[in-house]
Amino acid sequence: CLVTAVHLGDQAYAGPLVRRAPDLIIGYRRGYRSSWDTALGGITAEIFSDNNSAWSADHCMATSELPGVVFSNKPILHEQPALIDLAPTILEEFSLTPPRTMVGRSVFKSA
């Protein structure tokens, strides 16, 4: 199977901008993804095609297929950091206040 998970957009995301979420979030098995054209909103004739581009991984894979790793020169104090915490962490590191609509918090702060 090429797909390991499919999530409804309004269940995967929360907040006032959830209406802008995609209808479906597809988690592909390691080594598979949507085409470069479909990732940009295009439609291709082929259902499957070979990948002839340099590519090792991206955000199309299911999280169970490719768990993430964060390297930091600062201690991570968040007890259970998640992907949603990266954007607020980056913004705060640049002394920018994350918008109130942003979910997540800095990994460099404890609860």
N, C-alpha and C positions, 0 to 999 in steps of 0.2 A: 504494500500500500504506500502511495506517495505522500499521503496526508495523514498526520497523526491526530490532529485536533481541528475542530471548527468551533468558533465562539461567536455568539451574537454580539454585534458591536455595542448595543445598549446595555449588555450585561458585562462586557469586558471593560467598559469605560464608565466614568461617573462625572457628575458636575454639570454646570450650566451649558457646556458646549457639546454634550453627548449627542445632540442632534446632528452634529457634523461628523460623527464617527462612521466608519464604513459599516455596511449592513452585516458583513461577515468578516471575521479575522481567521485566516487559514494558517495553520501551523504545518509546515512541510517537514517530511522526514529528512534527515541529514543527507546532503548531496542533491537535493531537489529544491526547486523554487519556481515561482512564476517567471515568465520570460521578461527580458529587459523591456520589451514593448508593452506588455500588459502592466508591468509595474508603473509605467508612465501613462496608463490609461488607454493604450492602444489595444487592438484586437488582431490576433494573428490567425492565419489559416491552419497552422499546425497545432495539434493538441500537445504533442511532445516534440522536442527538438534537442539536439546536442548543444552543449555549452561550449562554444569555441573561444570564449573570453577568459582572461585571467580572473579567477574567482575562487575564494576559499570559504567564505561564509557571509551571511548577512542576516538582516532582521526578519527574513521570511521563514526561517526555521522555527519549529516548535521549541519552546523553552526546555521541554523534557529531552529534546534531542541534542541541544547544545547549551548547557548551562554556562552562565557568564563568569568572568573573572575580573576583579578590579585590583589594579596595582596602585598603591598609594604610598607616598612618603610621610603621610600623617596617619595617626591611629584612627581606625574606623570604630566609632563609639556606638553607632546604631546597632541594636541587638539583632535585627533581622532586616538588613538592607535589601532593597529590591530595585528593579529597573526604574520604577517611578521616582526613586530618590535621586537619580543621577542629575536630572535637570535642575532641581532646587539646589543641589550641592554645588554644581558648576556656577550657577548664578550667584550664590552666596560667596563663593571663593573670589568672584570678581566684584564683590561689594554691591551686588544688585539684589534688590528685594524680589523674590518670586511673586508672581501675581497671586491673588487670593484664590483664583480658580484652579491653580496648580495643585495637584495631589502629590504627596511625598514630602520628605524633609531631608535636610543635610545628613549625610552619613557620618559627618564629623561631630555631631551632637548626640548626646544620649537623650533618652526619653525624658 
